[in-house]
Amino acid sequence: MPSAKNRGTSSQENVIFEKVRLKGHLKVTAIDPVTAREVSVVGPNTPTADRPLEQLALKKLKAILRSE
């Protein structure tokens, strides 16, 4: 099984995204299924916000995994 350090460059296919919409906000959580590490970002709940927030959450998750 790869270590968390090696998983720092995991591709988007290996990440689970959870989206929660609440009033005017969208919370996107990116979860690494191997380490169970998760990070969240919050942004505006607009029709075009999903993809940029997913990319930001993925970038944040990769940074966390690299630092371990």
Secondary structure, DSSP 8 states (H G I E B T S, - for coil): ---TTGGGG--GGG-EEEEEEETTEEEEEEE-TTT--EEEEEEE--TT-HHHHHHHHHHHHHHHHHH-
